[in-house]
Amino acid sequence: MPPPQMRTHAGIVRDAEITEACDWEWKHKQHPRRATGVDGPCPLALVPLFDLVWDVCMDFMHIVKVLVAGHLLPLLKGKRGLTPPQVKENPANDAEIRRYHV
């Protein structure tokens, strides 16, 4: 399965408009919000130069669930080991990047 496409500010705004225009019941299994995760318009979309993708920090719930519970706690309990980063591309042959390549 290919990775999902990168989200963009314009795409989130478009998905919000589609969600808002939908006449289906909120709990309908095929409601557009279920496919996109966008429940409706966000006031931050109206702020000049604000990008809904890049200017919003990850929320604490996901940090705890994914990073702390999924990575850090198993690491501290000895159930998960550290691995060096895997660099797949280095077209400029940058030495700073290359030194991490295994």
QUINORHU-V404038 format. One record per pair of residues at least 6 apart in sequence whose C-alpha atoms are under 7 Angstrom apart, sorted by the first residue. I is the first residue (numbers start at 0). J is the second residue. D is the distance in whole Angstrom. If there is no record, write none. Layout:
i->[I I]
j->[J J]
d->[D D]
//
This chain:
i->[6 7 8 8 8 11 12 14 14 15 15 15 15 16 16 18 18 18 18 19 23 32 43 44 73 74 83 84 85 85 86]
j->[52 52 50 51 52 37 40 35 37 37 38 39 40 39 40 31 32 38 39 39 30 38 49 51 79 80 99 99 100 101 100]
d->[7 6 6 5 6 7 7 7 6 6 6 4 5 7 7 6 6 6 6 6 6 5 7 7 5 6 7 7 6 7 6]
//
